[in-house]
Amino acid sequence: MVARKFLVRFHDSDFDVDYDTDDGLDVFKFQVFSLTSIPPDEQKIFGSDDDRLVSDDSDLAAISDRLRLVSITDEVKEEDKSVEQNVELAMSDEELARILQAEEEALMVQQFVASEDESQVEARIRPYIHQVLMYEDPNHQEAARKTVPVEKLEEKALVALAKEGNFKPTKSEEGHAFLLQLLFWFKQSFRWVNAPSCDSCGSETISSGMGTALSSESLYGASRVELYRCTVCSRTTRFPRYNDPSKLLETRRGRCGEWANCFTLYCRAFGYESRLILDFTDHVWTECFSPSLGRWMHLDPCEGIYDNPLLYEKGWNKKLNYAIAIANDGVYDVTKRYTRKWHEVLSRRTITPERTLSNILSNMRRELRQNLTSQVIAALEERDRNEAEAIERDLHSKDDASISLPGRQSGDKEWRISRSEFGSDEICSPSSSSCPVRKCVDEHVTKIYNAFFPVISQFVEKSCSKSRAVEVLQIFRRILVDLKNSPFKMRKTSIDSVSNGTQYVFQQMLPAFSQLFDALSLKCESDAKGKVDIYLADDPVKTSVALPVVFHALDDVMHNVNVSYNFNKDSLSWPLLKLNRICCGLALASGEEFPFGIVTSAFDGTRLSKWEEPNGARGCWIIYKVLDNKMHELVAYELMSANDVPERDPMDWVLEGSDDGGSSWRVLDKQISQMFKNRFERRTYKIASVGFLANAFRFRFLAVRDAQSNNRLQLGSIDLYARS
């Protein structure tokens, strides 16, 4: 560790920033952000003496202690801009020249080895055109929609947007979010087949060759039928490779061809402009046009991955040659979208010359558009030009080395290895080694935690037994279940009037639950006969966001009631720890798993998510910056283990606080050899050194339970509690 102090000049102001070399440039930029309000991804930092752009830790080590900050949203002085551009152009020109030379050489070789015969390309593409046109059948689309839990996916889409702070999304934003939920649902509902189970006894089977399609199988496009022999009863099981997407709605199984075929039908059924992508190196996936992004987006239903077009080249180590997009209004060569090594790909495109391929695809587009109006054709051609320009712009952009992409996950291990698609790291998944500053949308979590205090207080005042208290809480839980199971846009349930028993106690205690209902955006009203109606009081999405949190908080409360020795005023000490939970801050981490393990998942109060650091097993960090730089005295914190893989649990860590927004740090707590015995286990730690006011907190996780067999750290939740 080396400690240095930098003087950072921004406009006409100077800021002192302490720098610990163990933290790295990302933390340094966050410290600058806390002082200047310029987000890390909008910062350009230069050395004051030599105008060197600070791009990594080594730059900070090499330059003087004086720095200059420029926001990329501001106008950069012309002399600064020219220095920066000249360096960048000198580097990019040399590299680009080498690549263009390699492309020219590949094109020259192609002229000698490629055939002018168009039939081979036509034979590969034509069957898929017929397949894609089947998606336009209204009966197929209606059948597909009937199999989808539409309302559940709509709710999940809106909740996902709300967790990013977007409670009023546009139609295109909502449509984009629904498409992603459709992808995730399909990944869970469709089944991958390596070898089918025996039709007779359900045992494992082994391949025994190919068979002839029956008429009932040919009816649904099964030109190929695989045969498998049972390892127990020796009977033969047939596995027809259906091409009719309506049949796949029924079977819901297959490999990448069936997956992409069926998923693309679902996309069309919900009105998304969609394409089937045929990869000549034996894979198929989907593209949809996202109005929210204003471009075509890659979706792989087999992997459950979206918007990662370099997945195959960089993650699977695929040697791509042709990736052809097939839609109801055209056929396109989109190979360049999926590579940053076009000169290498060109050397493998030996089926036909580029000009011949272009002519073939142009003819196919004309055929598919022959019945469209001139206005529609003009709009399509304009979009084609925009797409081609965008692909060309991205083609020679530098690959982001910080993004790690996985080898293939679908299919058994031996099969993936045989196809050379296993990748270099079996447990890797789409992730980034760094993440942006994210806003925690978690005020409802704090409200829910606080709202349990008046309920517990009432139990004590009424001298309820532990068993009676749990029974009352279980009634509340049943109410929540009824609300959860009702349509999310019109949630409502009722409680009939009673004169005795636990339900009577619950109704008598309803005022104590009012704060909880308010935290859930619910109203509670009683009529003259004692019947109680509970219904939505506000935006239904707010209730959808809060319900998972209250379920998990309620489980914790009932557990704590059950394990308390004496249910009396002394019992109130444990919920007091959860009062004044800090919320609505900004979070940043050394890394995150996108999209399911992002940094804000550590603060969202639900077990359904977790923060995952892809490279955190041997050390990582997470910073929480308090809203509006408000100062808090931290008195306790809680960590909760995640849903799986105990080897990823944190074991050793240091918690630090900062009173200057992250410029300098003071140790508040240290823990070593901590062990979470169960999944979703909460462990509470009190701060011994009280009295320090801070507006930022940092966990430095030093080790996980098992760093030998695992590269990752994960946490279900982090809760910070301040003195009230």
Buried (B, 14 or more C-beta within 10 A) or exposed (E): EEEEEBBBBBEEEEBEBBBBBEBBBBBBBBBBBBBBEBBBEEBBBBBBEEBBBBEEBEBBEEBEBBBBBBBEEEEBEEEBEEBBEEEEEEEEEEEEEEBEEBBEEBBEEBEEEBEEEBEEBEEBBEBBBEBBEBBEBEEBBEBBEEBBEEEEBBBBBBBBBBBBEBBEBEEEBBBBBBBBBBBBBBBEEBEBBBBBBBBEEEEEBEEBEEBEBEEEBEEBBBEBBBBBBBEEEEBBBBBBBBBBBBBBBEBBBBBBBBBBBBBBBBBBBBEBBBBBBBBBBEBBBBBBBBBBEEBBBBBBBBBBBBBBBBBBBBBBBBBBBBBBBBBBBBBBBBBBBBBBBBBBBBBBBBBBBBEBBEEBBEEBBEEBBEEEEEEEBEEBEEBBEEBBEBBEEEBBEEEEEEBBBBBBBBBEEEBBEEBEBBBEBEEBBBBBBBBEBBBBBBBBBBBBBBBBBBBBBBBBEBEBEBEBBBBBBBBBBEBBEBBBEBEBBEBBBEBEBEEEEBBEBBBEBBEBBBBBBBBBBBBBEEEEEEEBEBBBBEBBBBBBBBBBBBBBBBBBBBEBBEEBEEBEEEBEEBBBBBBBBBBBBBBBBBBBBBBBBBBBBBBBBBBEBBBBBBBBBEBBBBBBBBBEEEEBBBBBBBBBBBEEBBBBBBBBBBBBBBBBBBBBBEEBBBBEEBEBEEBBBBBEBEBEEEEBEBBBBBBBBBBBBBBEEBBBBBBBBBBBBBBE
